[in-house]
Amino acid sequence: MKYKILLISQNFYPELGSAANRMKNIFEQLQKRGFNPMIVTTDPSYPNREIFKSERYFDNDALNQLEGTQIHRIHMRFDKQHPNLVYRLLYYLELTVKLKYYLKRLDGFENIFVSSPNIFMAWATLFFKKNKRAKYFLEIRDLWPDSFIDIGKFKLKYSKPILKFLEKQMYKQADDVVINNPFF
């Protein structure tokens, strides 16, 4: 019997960039090695939604045939690239709620691999674990909330302790943490 592995990532094929490419490669390698992967992701929107209205980026026929069966996309009302911080926050809150609702309908996975950032996807997955038997892997590609705070645009004096607490809880909830940079 093939192991059922659930991947959860904001970025995936056909998006451009390292995060989407890494998740696509992980998905394909799991298939090649006899696993049964499924990914929950969002509609492609990086670097922007407009370019994906063209079919030109959907150039992998094998992956295109898996849409709706092994590749599941959460459709978002708000735009993660919106210049207004309030709309971006609404995007992340919408994503958290929709992902949590979506995950309630899924079962039977031996392993669940969630990629961060987006930190809200990790929170929705790890803080509300439904499948207690599954092993949860958390991939860290960015130190959050530190990277967010270090930008310096936001004054998070009062919320920083809460965010750091949530960060520690997220790590504790994961069965294993995967990093792509040894300096993390």
DRENDO-955282 format. One record per residue (C-alpha): residue number from 1; chain; x, y, z. Coordinates in nm, 4 decimals. Last residue first. Layout:
@resi NUM, chain A, x X, y Y, z Z;
...
This chain:
@resi 184, chain A, x 1.7904, y 2.9033, z 1.0984;
@resi 183, chain A, x 2.1575, y 2.9099, z 0.9924;
@resi 182, chain A, x 2.1364, y 2.5582, z 0.8428;
@resi 181, chain A, x 1.9039, y 2.6856, z 0.5680;
@resi 180, chain A, x 1.6355, y 2.4681, z 0.4100;
@resi 179, chain A, x 1.4773, y 2.3678, z 0.7382;
@resi 178, chain A, x 1.2511, y 2.0718, z 0.8129;
@resi 177, chain A, x 1.0829, y 2.0489, z 1.1532;
@resi 176, chain A, x 0.9482, y 1.7175, z 1.2805;
@resi 175, chain A, x 0.6501, y 1.6119, z 1.4886;
@resi 174, chain A, x 0.5095, y 1.9634, z 1.4650;
@resi 173, chain A, x 0.2969, y 2.0904, z 1.7540;
@resi 172, chain A, x 0.6015, y 2.2168, z 1.9451;
@resi 171, chain A, x 0.7190, y 2.4249, z 1.6486;
@resi 170, chain A, x 0.3753, y 2.5876, z 1.6168;
@resi 169, chain A, x 0.3653, y 2.6521, z 1.9906;
@resi 168, chain A, x 0.6971, y 2.8362, z 1.9694;
@resi 167, chain A, x 0.5694, y 3.0576, z 1.6851;
@resi 166, chain A, x 0.2446, y 3.1263, z 1.8680;
@resi 165, chain A, x 0.4432, y 3.2455, z 2.1717;
@resi 164, chain A, x 0.6599, y 3.4650, z 1.9475;
@resi 163, chain A, x 0.3460, y 3.6179, z 1.7950;
@resi 162, chain A, x 0.1990, y 3.6863, z 2.1386;
@resi 161, chain A, x 0.5233, y 3.8431, z 2.2610;
@resi 160, chain A, x 0.5400, y 4.0582, z 1.9417;
@resi 159, chain A, x 0.1814, y 4.1845, z 1.9740;
@resi 158, chain A, x 0.2489, y 4.4658, z 2.2174;
@resi 157, chain A, x 0.5544, y 4.6219, z 2.0530;
@resi 156, chain A, x 0.4524, y 4.5294, z 1.7008;
@resi 155, chain A, x 0.5294, y 4.8553, z 1.5264;
@resi 154, chain A, x 0.5349, y 4.7683, z 1.1595;
@resi 153, chain A, x 0.7531, y 4.8942, z 0.8790;
@resi 152, chain A, x 1.0762, y 4.7706, z 1.0348;
@resi 151, chain A, x 1.1318, y 4.4807, z 0.7979;
@resi 150, chain A, x 1.2799, y 4.3083, z 1.1012;
@resi 149, chain A, x 0.9321, y 4.2429, z 1.2443;
@resi 148, chain A, x 0.8183, y 4.0364, z 0.9453;
@resi 147, chain A, x 1.1472, y 3.8469, z 0.9322;
@resi 146, chain A, x 1.1259, y 3.7781, z 1.3059;
@resi 145, chain A, x 0.7628, y 3.6575, z 1.2949;
@resi 144, chain A, x 0.8576, y 3.4282, z 1.1320;
@resi 143, chain A, x 1.1913, y 3.2886, z 1.0328;
@resi 142, chain A, x 1.1556, y 3.1964, z 0.6673;
@resi 141, chain A, x 1.1667, y 2.8697, z 0.4760;
@resi 140, chain A, x 1.0517, y 2.6459, z 0.7597;
@resi 139, chain A, x 0.9041, y 2.3109, z 0.6590;
@resi 138, chain A, x 0.6756, y 2.1656, z 0.9260;
@resi 137, chain A, x 0.6242, y 1.7886, z 0.9217;
@resi 136, chain A, x 0.3221, y 1.6347, z 1.0940;
@resi 135, chain A, x 0.3021, y 1.2586, z 1.1494;
@resi 134, chain A, x -0.0535, y 1.1364, z 1.1201;
@resi 133, chain A, x -0.2219, y 0.9431, z 1.4005;
@resi 132, chain A, x -0.3835, y 1.2487, z 1.5629;
@resi 131, chain A, x -0.5695, y 1.3369, z 1.2436;
@resi 130, chain A, x -0.7687, y 1.6461, z 1.3273;
@resi 129, chain A, x -0.4843, y 1.8732, z 1.4265;
@resi 128, chain A, x -0.6162, y 2.2222, z 1.4941;
@resi 127, chain A, x -0.3028, y 2.4096, z 1.5922;
@resi 126, chain A, x -0.0866, y 2.2372, z 1.3320;
@resi 125, chain A, x -0.2817, y 2.2803, z 1.0093;
@resi 124, chain A, x -0.4437, y 2.6215, z 1.0521;
@resi 123, chain A, x -0.1249, y 2.7515, z 1.2130;
@resi 122, chain A, x 0.0957, y 2.6182, z 0.9339;
@resi 121, chain A, x -0.1278, y 2.7733, z 0.6707;
@resi 120, chain A, x -0.1242, y 3.1032, z 0.8625;
@resi 119, chain A, x 0.2559, y 3.1040, z 0.8554;
@resi 118, chain A, x 0.2664, y 3.1367, z 0.4796;
@resi 117, chain A, x 0.5606, y 3.0810, z 0.4987;
@resi 116, chain A, x 0.5851, y 2.7979, z 0.5807;
@resi 115, chain A, x 0.5332, y 2.4582, z 0.4206;
@resi 114, chain A, x 0.3068, y 2.1916, z 0.5664;
@resi 113, chain A, x 0.3846, y 1.8208, z 0.5282;
@resi 112, chain A, x 0.1222, y 1.5775, z 0.6560;
@resi 111, chain A, x 0.2124, y 1.2104, z 0.6822;
@resi 110, chain A, x -0.0006, y 0.8997, z 0.7293;
@resi 109, chain A, x -0.3002, y 1.0558, z 0.5584;
@resi 108, chain A, x -0.6383, y 0.8887, z 0.6012;
@resi 107, chain A, x -0.8610, y 1.1919, z 0.6294;
@resi 106, chain A, x -0.9665, y 1.5030, z 0.4431;
@resi 105, chain A, x -1.2959, y 1.6849, z 0.4964;
@resi 104, chain A, x -1.1783, y 1.8753, z 0.8047;
@resi 103, chain A, x -0.8766, y 1.9911, z 0.6037;
@resi 102, chain A, x -1.0979, y 2.2028, z 0.3780;
@resi 101, chain A, x -1.2595, y 2.3876, z 0.6697;
@resi 100, chain A, x -0.9178, y 2.4596, z 0.8223;
@resi 99, chain A, x -0.7892, y 2.5729, z 0.4837;
@resi 98, chain A, x -1.0864, y 2.8034, z 0.4299;
@resi 97, chain A, x -1.0545, y 2.9630, z 0.7743;
@resi 96, chain A, x -0.6780, y 3.0131, z 0.7528;
@resi 95, chain A, x -0.6984, y 3.1393, z 0.3941;
@resi 94, chain A, x -0.9630, y 3.3978, z 0.4815;
@resi 93, chain A, x -0.7466, y 3.5166, z 0.7717;
@resi 92, chain A, x -0.4471, y 3.5409, z 0.5410;
@resi 91, chain A, x -0.6374, y 3.7332, z 0.2728;
@resi 90, chain A, x -0.7939, y 3.9622, z 0.5340;
@resi 89, chain A, x -0.4415, y 4.0416, z 0.6562;
@resi 88, chain A, x -0.3444, y 4.1279, z 0.3010;
@resi 87, chain A, x -0.6500, y 4.3494, z 0.2685;
@resi 86, chain A, x -0.5566, y 4.5335, z 0.5894;
@resi 85, chain A, x -0.1951, y 4.5726, z 0.4721;
@resi 84, chain A, x -0.3003, y 4.7585, z 0.1563;
@resi 83, chain A, x -0.0666, y 4.6912, z -0.1371;
@resi 82, chain A, x -0.2601, y 4.3764, z -0.2366;
@resi 81, chain A, x -0.0272, y 4.0889, z -0.3317;
@resi 80, chain A, x -0.2133, y 3.8323, z -0.1210;
@resi 79, chain A, x -0.5340, y 3.9149, z -0.3071;
@resi 78, chain A, x -0.8720, y 3.8620, z -0.1398;
@resi 77, chain A, x -1.1471, y 3.6329, z -0.2655;
@resi 76, chain A, x -0.9391, y 3.3168, z -0.2535;
@resi 75, chain A, x -1.0013, y 2.9854, z -0.4234;
@resi 74, chain A, x -0.8404, y 2.6949, z -0.2405;
@resi 73, chain A, x -0.6769, y 2.4649, z -0.4911;
@resi 72, chain A, x -0.6630, y 2.0877, z -0.4754;
@resi 71, chain A, x -0.4006, y 1.8888, z -0.6641;
@resi 70, chain A, x -0.4409, y 1.5123, z -0.6277;
@resi 69, chain A, x -0.7898, y 1.4777, z -0.7758;
@resi 68, chain A, x -0.9053, y 1.8287, z -0.8667;
@resi 67, chain A, x -0.6089, y 1.9063, z -1.0887;
@resi 66, chain A, x -0.4167, y 1.5815, z -1.1498;
@resi 65, chain A, x -0.4365, y 1.6036, z -1.5317;
@resi 64, chain A, x -0.2557, y 1.9398, z -1.5246;
@resi 63, chain A, x 0.0310, y 1.7762, z -1.3366;
@resi 62, chain A, x 0.1008, y 1.5259, z -1.6154;
@resi 61, chain A, x 0.0425, y 1.7900, z -1.8844;
@resi 60, chain A, x 0.3058, y 2.0277, z -1.7445;
@resi 59, chain A, x 0.2823, y 2.3523, z -1.9426;
@resi 58, chain A, x 0.0273, y 2.5466, z -1.7388;
@resi 57, chain A, x 0.2289, y 2.8686, z -1.7738;
@resi 56, chain A, x 0.1041, y 2.9332, z -2.1282;
@resi 55, chain A, x -0.2614, y 2.8859, z -2.0371;
@resi 54, chain A, x -0.2988, y 3.2616, z -1.9840;
@resi 53, chain A, x -0.5087, y 3.3792, z -1.6912;
@resi 52, chain A, x -0.1987, y 3.2936, z -1.4904;
@resi 51, chain A, x -0.0298, y 3.6232, z -1.5771;
@resi 50, chain A, x -0.3076, y 3.8214, z -1.4119;
@resi 49, chain A, x -0.2825, y 3.6652, z -1.0668;
@resi 48, chain A, x 0.0522, y 3.8226, z -0.9782;
@resi 47, chain A, x 0.4131, y 3.7174, z -0.8962;
@resi 46, chain A, x 0.2840, y 3.4814, z -0.7690;
@resi 45, chain A, x -0.0908, y 3.4277, z -0.7921;
@resi 44, chain A, x -0.1566, y 3.0623, z -0.8695;
@resi 43, chain A, x -0.4785, y 2.9468, z -0.7027;
@resi 42, chain A, x -0.4100, y 2.8286, z -0.3512;
@resi 41, chain A, x -0.2640, y 2.5012, z -0.2297;
@resi 40, chain A, x -0.3695, y 2.1615, z -0.0992;
@resi 39, chain A, x -0.1423, y 1.8901, z -0.2321;
@resi 38, chain A, x -0.1977, y 1.5157, z -0.2541;
@resi 37, chain A, x 0.0844, y 1.2643, z -0.2587;
@resi 36, chain A, x 0.0508, y 0.8861, z -0.3080;
@resi 35, chain A, x 0.3999, y 0.7484, z -0.2585;
@resi 34, chain A, x 0.5757, y 0.5183, z -0.5041;
@resi 33, chain A, x 0.9132, y 0.6888, z -0.5285;
@resi 32, chain A, x 0.8249, y 0.8647, z -0.8540;
@resi 31, chain A, x 0.5123, y 1.0133, z -0.6958;
@resi 30, chain A, x 0.7100, y 1.1477, z -0.3991;
@resi 29, chain A, x 0.9609, y 1.2965, z -0.6419;
@resi 28, chain A, x 0.6831, y 1.4736, z -0.8351;
@resi 27, chain A, x 0.5321, y 1.6328, z -0.5218;
@resi 26, chain A, x 0.8733, y 1.7347, z -0.3851;
@resi 25, chain A, x 0.9624, y 1.8866, z -0.7234;
@resi 24, chain A, x 0.6375, y 2.0845, z -0.7401;
@resi 23, chain A, x 0.6910, y 2.2010, z -0.3818;
@resi 22, chain A, x 1.0441, y 2.3202, z -0.4621;
@resi 21, chain A, x 0.9314, y 2.4974, z -0.7805;
@resi 20, chain A, x 0.6534, y 2.6800, z -0.5985;
@resi 19, chain A, x 0.8903, y 2.7949, z -0.3234;
@resi 18, chain A, x 1.1711, y 2.8860, z -0.5662;
@resi 17, chain A, x 0.9745, y 3.1181, z -0.7882;
@resi 16, chain A, x 0.7116, y 3.1151, z -1.0587;
@resi 15, chain A, x 0.3692, y 2.9700, z -1.0022;
@resi 14, chain A, x 0.2518, y 2.6804, z -1.2195;
@resi 13, chain A, x 0.2956, y 2.4839, z -0.9944;
@resi 12, chain A, x 0.2826, y 2.5421, z -0.6203;
@resi 11, chain A, x 0.2990, y 2.8142, z -0.3569;
@resi 10, chain A, x 0.0670, y 2.8464, z -0.0576;
@resi 9, chain A, x 0.1683, y 2.5032, z 0.0601;
@resi 8, chain A, x 0.0087, y 2.1985, z 0.2178;
@resi 7, chain A, x 0.1332, y 1.8525, z 0.1205;
@resi 6, chain A, x -0.0672, y 1.5486, z 0.2260;
@resi 5, chain A, x 0.1082, y 1.2130, z 0.2053;
@resi 4, chain A, x -0.0745, y 0.8849, z 0.1557;
@resi 3, chain A, x 0.1679, y 0.5971, z 0.1867;
@resi 2, chain A, x 0.1279, y 0.3440, z -0.0901;
@resi 1, chain A, x 0.0000, y 0.0000, z 0.0000;
